[in-house]
Amino acid sequence: MDEWKEFSAKTVDEALTEALIQLGTTSENIEYEVIEKEAKGFLGLGSKPAKIRVRKVIKSVEDNVVDFLHKVFKAMNLEITVDVSYDQEEETVNINLVGSEMGVLIGKRGQTLDSLQYLTSLVINKNTDGYLKVKLDTENYRARRKDTLENLARNIASKVKRTHKPVSLEPMNPYERRIIHSVLQNDRYVETHSEGDEPFRKVVVTPKRNVRDYDNNGGYNNGGYRNGYRNRFDNGRYDNGNGIKKYSKKEFHKKYGGNTKDYSTDYKKDYAAYQEQKAAAKLAAENVAKDESVDTVE
């Protein structure tokens, strides 16, 4: 804590505002005591200014998170327990919320939870030199949502293989689209791309070109490629139409593409969008720190 400093003005509120300006902080980061209240004299004569003493209070990251979220939940009439852990080495703040009405906080497809995470990030990165990453979760929702999307991706891929028709998924944020792209990235028979503009951008799963038809038994028939090639790759064997040639999987990928380390253009685009969102959150936090050095005194 800093040393006490005295401030004087016509009223206590004005003195407190002056203190916040000079100390370059906000009301939640100070303690103050009233030394003398303002006094109004008769007909304006003999009036006395208010005098207070103020000092900065340095709160921990954990305390700032708990204070902010408790105010939010109080306004929402929710009783929520906030568990916070701060990893200084990774510069990450992990927050877990526990309560009886968590569905309200999760919202549709986690949108409310994402908004809380974003706002919390703004608060704890305000007036700081670095940038702390915030991970806010409840009832293990993030992991469950990831599992749901991965299963959805596989099921949609199976449908596309059976029907040979593209399938469009519901609009998702960049992070969730990235999960879909990632799961199907190495599938030899379907591919993914994204269509539309934010926030309605969605993933479309389509059959890959130049692959054989997928039969109802879960395999591929011996039909040729659409571009006239008759190819078959099974357990390291490649049929170019002139007989079977043996290739290792590595050789096949090297010669004909499909390297598991390659990422599709849409995967990269959605990952870039995800990174841009993170950068935007960081920039917003920096702007808030610059533009809102003084909060309104209640």
Buried (B, 14 or more C-beta within 10 A) or exposed (E): EEEEBEBBBEEBBBBBBBBBEEBEBBBBBBEBEEBEEBEEEEEEEEEEBBBBBBBBEEEEBBEBBBEBBEEBBEEEEBEBEBEBEBEEEEEEBBBBBEBEEBEEBBEEBBEBBBEBBBBBBBBBBBBEEEBBBBBBBBBEBBEEBBEEBBEBBEEBBBEBBEEEEBBEBEBBBBBBBBBBBBBBBEBEBBBBBBEEEEEEBBBBBBBEEEBBBBEEEEEBEEEBBEEEEEBBBEEEEBBEEEEEEEBEEEEBBEEEEBEEEEBBEBBEBBBEBBEEBBEEBBEBBBEBBEEEBBEEBE
